[in-house]
Amino acid sequence: MPDHYFTAEPASPSERRELAVTLAGRRVHVETAGGVFSSDRLDPGTTVLLEHAAPPPPAGLLVDLGCGWGPLALSLALHSPGARVMAVDVNRRALELTRRNAERLGLAGVVVATPEEAAALIGDTPIDLIWSNPPIRVGKEALHAMLMEWLGRLAPHGRAELVVARNLGADSLQRWIAGFMRCERVASSRGFRVLVARPGE
């Protein structure tokens, strides 16, 4: 049975390879491998988020939730070298790739961690920004539990910018988030919605 990208320890061969991508307006070379999300390209949803997300704050705690090989975390660190960027994923191979890619690009502010490790490292520190192409295919219950926990860590002024495919339930997810915090759709492109969630009514 093939690995899911949300498998903690992928059994498939890593088959590391180099990929040229544009992040934060800069052409960079990164390392990817089998067994992680969108290992052969910059995922279309991630691309839509990078095109439509508001500029990240220059400092503070920024989180890439479900980092894969790191495109969002690397972009956050390139935009905001003074920030602390937490790259979070259950997939150990993804975390290792993100760590290697951050080192390759000289991005010392990137810290990689599993959700449990990240929660311990962050402690009570409020999050200023979350960027995420969330793992919709983990199932609604697991997805809602993950988002409830991490959105609940946002600072009062913070925000989460999420990209979700329309045909994978973007509109229903927006309605669900709107049940406990403000959530608006700020962009719709190539079959994806960009949602922005903020604390408060």
Secondary structure, 3 states (H helix, E strand, C coil): CCCCCCCCCCCCCCCCEEEEEEECCEEEEEEECCCCCCCCCCCHHHHHHHHHCCCCCCCCEEEEECCCCCHHHHHHHHHCCCCEEEEECCCHHHHHHHHHHHHHCCCCCEEEECHHHHHHHHCCCCEEEEEECCCHHHCHHHHHHHHHHHHCCEEEEEEEEEEEEHHHCHHHHHHHHCCCCEEEEEEEECCEEEEEEECCC
